[in-house]
Amino acid sequence: MTMLPTVVRRCKVLVLVLAAVPCCLSSAALLEQAGRPTAPKGAIIPNRFIVALKPGYGDAATAAAGLVREVKAALRSTAAAAGGTVGTAAGGGAAGGAAGGAAGGATGGVGGSTGGGAAAGGLPRVPVAANEQVPAGVQLIGAVSSAGVANMAAGKPLVVAVVDSGVDSSHPDINYVGGKAFVVPSTAVQGDSADPATDLYGHGTHVAGIIGARNGGAGGVVGVAPGVGIFSLKVMDAQGVGSLSDAMDAVTWAAGPEGKAAGIAVINLSLAGYADPAAPDYAATRDYVCGVFQAASAAGLVVVAAAGNYATDLRGYLPAACPSVIAVTSMDPASASASSFSNYLAEPATAADRARLIAAPGNGILSTISFAREASGYRELSGTSMASPHIAGVAATCIASGACSAAGDFANAAVLQAAAKQRAAAVPTYGFDGDARSTRGGKYYGYLTWDKW
């Protein structure tokens, strides 16, 4: 029997941290914050660490004490703080976050798109339906152009799996095609359920909308790959808490026969677990965790993960640190600069690590949210959680167009990188301050993605 790394034996793997809304704050605390919290780097929010154990992995009290020590040494409140509510399309701060919705106004419009029609070999485009709103990030990366949005129905059929807090299947903007639960519901939140078609936390539904909100004319928002099928793999409870081991189980399932039968071709993980690179068992822990994602990639799946919101080297954050995962950093469309909260790849970096890093919009992103969390069904959020699904959506359009294949072994990452580099070379103003052409301070954020399909 293979001996598991110490941290794995202790708690099966790690507690997950959502890459948008802080897992160490209650929902009420989130709404009390005006804008981004200002806690200094290294500050710890006490008494909010939750350990999820699997049977057979030792004494819970010992595991909890050890993990809390590790997490306290690793967590930075500025990282989690970068996510959370930054207001709605109509307003900002706590009031906007609590009461807003998409009715406040769209960010961006079709006429101002930086893109043109579909590239040769890309999907045909159709006009944006009347009353649909175009989020700034979707427009910036060319998913919406003067020719409209990708007609996903004209391409190869596929499904995107959202490994998250569930997806609200009742939301009219989401093409919900199924789900599976890998989570134990929270006993602290009344009504929490393992049902993958529910999302009391709201995070998963927001991610799903960025990927594939319909172009249906119902007055909602448009996603990167409008109408693509969304499959919910629920690993987070109503408090946004889960374990990386459950996320690993979800990815393994998606790469197996049942996931293939469901049509899953892309997996998005807007979450992270921290493993201290200085720890003696870091390499063993990383290899153990990353093996699951390598198997998924080899099975032909495109695996996309948020880099994390800790404004530090992403190498300590799993699964973003895994060699077979497309890690996504965040940029701010408003300032055309790297997001202050985004993790990055610290230099020196290998060509292989650079090749799997790519940037996408992550500040003030308007998308769907569960009706349980917001009555209007729409809200703006910020974080690498919001950047990652832009890439998942781009991967979906690439596969649907035939430009990307299901060859596995990470082949499709090179296609996405080539498109981003092509756009940067053709349009010098495309990108952001601090991107791969203007790396500063030893922080590599990669090229801004381009949805040419």
C-alpha positions, 0 to 999 in steps of 0.5 A: 500500500502506498504511504500517503503524504502526511497532510493527505493522511491527516485530512484526506487532503486540504480545506478548499478556499473559493477563489471569489468569496472568502470561505472564512467569513459568514455571508452576513460578514460579507455584506457588512464589508464596504468594498474590499476588506482592508485587513493587512497582508498576513492577517488571520480571521480567527475561529472560522476554519472548517476541517472536512475528514474522510473516514479512516484518516485519523483523529479529527481533533488532531487533524483539525489542530494541525491543519489550522496551524498550517492554514493560519500560516498560509492564508492571507485575508487580502486573498480571500478579500479580493473576491466577495461582493463588489456591488452590482451593476447599479451600485457598489459596496455592501448595499449594492451587494445585498440588493442589486442585480442585473437591472442596474445596467450592463457593462459594455455593449456590442458596438464597442467590442474589440473583436470582429467576426468569427475567425476562419474555421470558427463558429458562425455568429448570431446577433446578441438578442434584444434585452441581453446584457453584455458583461465587460469581460465577455466583450473584452476577450472577443466572445462578443463582437460586431458580428454577435456571439458564437452559435454553439448549436452549430458546433460540436456538442459538449458539456462544461462541468462546474466543480463548485457550490452547485448550480441553480437549475431554475435560472433561465440563463443556465442550460442545466443538463445534470449534476452529481453531489460530492458534498456533505450539506452544512448543518449550520445553514437551514435548508442546505442540501447536497442537491447539485441543482441547488446553490444556496451560496451562489458562487457556482451559479455565478461561475456557470453564467460566465461560462455559458449564460444563454443568448435568449433575449430574456433580459439576462446576461450573455456568457462566453459560450452561450447556451453550452450545457452546464453539469454541476459537480457540487463540492461546496456547501451553503457556507462555501466550504468543502474539501479538495479531496471531494473536488478530486473525486468529482474530477475523477468521476468526470473523467470516467465513463459516467462523465464521458456519457454526460458529454463533459469535455471541460472542467472548471474549478474556481477554488484552491487548496493551499499546500506550503511549498516549504513543507517537507512533504509538499512534493508528495502532496502535490504529486498525489493531488496533481495525479488526479488532474493529470489523469483527467487531462489524459482522458481528454478533458480540458481542466481549468482552475483559478490561480487564487486571490492571494497576490502571491506565487500560485505554486502553493495553490492546488490544483492551479499548481498542477502541470496538466491544469490551465491556471488562470490569473485575473486582470481588471478590464477597467484599469487594463492592469493585473488584478491586485489580488491575483496570484501569479507565477513567480520568476524564474519560471519554466517554459512549461509553467508559462505555457499553461498560464493565461489571464482573463477578466476578473474584476467586477464581473456581472453574471448570474447568481442563484435566486436563493442568494439574490432575488434578481438572479444577477450580481457582480463579483470579483476574483480569479474565480471569475477569470477562470470560467472565461477560459472554460468558456473559451475552451468550450467554443474552441472545442465546439468549432473543431479547433480544439480536440479531445486529444488529451495530454494538455494539447488544447492548452497550446491552442488557447495560448496560440490564439492569445499570442496571435491577438497580442501580436496583431493588436499591440493595445490588446492585453493589460499592463503587467501581461506577458509582454510587460512582466514586472517585479518577477510576476508573470500573469500570462497573455490575455485570452482571446476567443477567436472561435 
